[in-house]
Amino acid sequence: PVSLDLITCTDKAFHDAGKGNPVYLGIKGNHLCLFCAEIQGQPTLQLKVSG
């Protein structure tokens, strides 16, 4: 099992005051986070190294 954490997205391009603050779902202790990307026209969850 893993522990999850919320990581604030600081990229101003994704901020929309009407929608709230965007976050990544982080995986504690692994420096990884989940994000949604469009792949072949479909939203798909991907893992990436968090900075």
C-alpha positions as CSV (number, residue, x, y, z in Angstrom):
1,P,0.0,0.0,0.0
2,V,1.0,3.6,-0.5
3,S,0.1,6.9,1.1
4,L,-1.3,9.7,-1.0
5,D,-0.8,13.5,-0.6
6,L,-2.1,16.6,-2.2
7,I,0.5,18.7,-4.0
8,T,-0.4,22.3,-5.0
9,C,0.0,23.1,-8.7
10,T,2.0,26.3,-8.9
11,D,1.8,26.7,-12.7
12,K,-0.2,29.9,-13.3
13,A,-1.4,28.6,-16.8
14,F,-3.7,26.1,-15.0
15,H,-5.1,28.4,-12.4
16,D,-8.7,29.5,-12.7
17,A,-10.1,31.4,-9.8
18,G,-13.6,30.2,-10.6
19,K,-12.6,26.6,-10.3
20,G,-10.5,26.7,-7.2
21,N,-6.8,25.6,-6.8
22,P,-5.5,22.8,-8.9
23,V,-3.6,20.0,-7.2
24,Y,-1.7,16.9,-8.1
25,L,-2.3,13.6,-6.2
26,G,1.1,12.7,-4.9
27,I,2.5,9.4,-3.8
28,K,4.3,9.9,-0.5
29,G,7.9,8.8,-0.3
30,N,8.3,8.1,-4.0
31,H,8.5,11.6,-5.5
32,L,5.7,10.7,-7.9
33,C,2.4,12.3,-8.7
34,L,-0.6,11.5,-10.8
35,F,-1.8,13.9,-13.5
36,C,-4.3,13.7,-16.3
37,A,-3.0,13.9,-19.9
38,E,-4.9,13.6,-23.2
39,I,-3.7,10.5,-25.0
40,Q,-5.3,9.6,-28.4
41,G,-8.2,12.0,-27.5
42,Q,-8.9,10.4,-24.2
43,P,-8.1,11.7,-20.6
44,T,-5.6,9.3,-19.1
45,L,-3.9,9.2,-15.7
46,Q,-0.1,9.3,-15.9
47,L,2.7,9.1,-13.3
48,K,5.4,11.7,-13.3
49,V,8.3,12.7,-11.1
50,S,7.3,15.5,-8.8
51,G,9.8,18.4,-8.4
